[in-house]
Amino acid sequence: MHFDMAFGVLAAGHSHPLLAEALQRRVANGTCYTFPVEDSILLAEELKRRFGADLVRFSNSGTEATMDAIRVARGFTGREKILKFEGGYHGHHDDVLISIQPPRESMGRPDAPDSVPATAGMPASRLAETIVAPFNEPEILGGILDDHRGEIAGIIVEPVQFNIGVVPPKPGFLERVRELATAHGAVLIFDEVKTGVVLAYGGATEYFGVQPDIACLAKSIGGGVPIGAFAGRGEVMSVIERIPDREAPGVGVEHSTIPGGATRVAHLGTFNGNPLSMAAGVVTLTRILTRDAYPQLNAMAERLTAGCQAAIDEFGLPGYAINVGPKGCVMFTPARVTNYRDFIGLDGELWSAAFFYLANRGILLPPGPDDQWTVSVQHTNEEIDRHVATFREFAQELAG
Ligand SMILES: Cc1ncc(COP(=O)(O)O)c(C=O)c1O
């Protein structure tokens, strides 16, 4: 039984029959045109509805979506720096492959985290352009933004930090990030690659009731095929067509004067909006992950969390079970994790023991403590109960 669901791609489950049928039909009718197809419009309209967006662009992965959204933010504001949160993963381009899981000795002060490369081959100039803040610390965030007043093009945040287990925002945190982004003239980018169409019909944007300027999407919106998208406010997104004239009346934000005379932000890609991904997206969102799918997804996730928590309590395991919507995990540390620095206190040996115990009994969880299970529309309560029973056996054996 699969609970990793391909790093959260498969909220629709594996090879959903409706998806398989739609893809077979599409394959027989052309797989690539590099012109928009009808499904591009249908999918864009669906994403606009769900995320309260005016305009949508398609790409092929979450990495491309966040990379393009950041370029749009830079083009819109004429600024170069971006701000990300420590422990946040936003794909594998240089702007964001920074301070993902930095080693203790190089991560810097808690109130002024260093920008630590997560890869070799990172130009120093990139490190200087990505400012890092701790998640869930609005006061510190405010101070860091003050230190970089007028420099930050965009703030990128995963509304729930789903790449260090499950770390929800404290009440009011996302609202404060929204206020601060507006006050500092920075574009607020929600990385909804994992949360979008999974936490709720309208993703984290709907779940938390906070509206970003751009939402980045990928993974589950395509039901299991490669896809990416970013959806946002018209004024911001339209820099892909034209950078507004900063002298024009009614333009309130300080817009860029692009060196070299570029008049728009490039958004490119041969396979952007390709017919296969578009067909997959339309059937996934209009026939599988429909609004009425979410109550059952949430109920199964709550059942799994409650079952694991009961086993933890019964056998005194140092940890807690947590879910936000259909995504959750057991965090093997007694105290609640609120940011990356708490997360590194997790008991890795205990996590490994649980992973292999369950895997050897037919329950496949994500292959690292930084990821989490995703409940899909194809899971059943019986499968949830078997997962819980196996976890309970693990806890019992451990307690001896
Ligand atoms: C929050 C988040 N953003 C972006 C990405 C990058 O997406 P992709 O692997 O499709 O490039 C991921 C991938 O795991 C992710 O979890």
The ligand as a Gaussian input file, in Angstrom:
#p B3LYP/6-31G(d) Opt

LIG

0 1
 C        6.978000      22.796000      -2.213000
 C        7.667000      22.380000      -3.470000
 N        7.958000      23.303000      -4.395000
 C        8.560000      22.984000      -5.556000
 C        8.917000      21.687000      -5.823000
 C        9.581000      21.349000      -7.119000
 O        8.690000      20.656000      -7.936000
 P        9.242000      19.721000      -9.124000
 O        9.920000      18.560000      -8.490000
 O        7.999000      19.363000      -9.897000
 O       10.178000      20.540000      -9.930000
 C        8.642000      20.685000      -4.886000
 C        9.023000      19.287000      -5.142000
 O        9.008000      18.438000      -4.294000
 C        8.003000      21.042000      -3.678000
 O        7.724000      20.134000      -2.734000

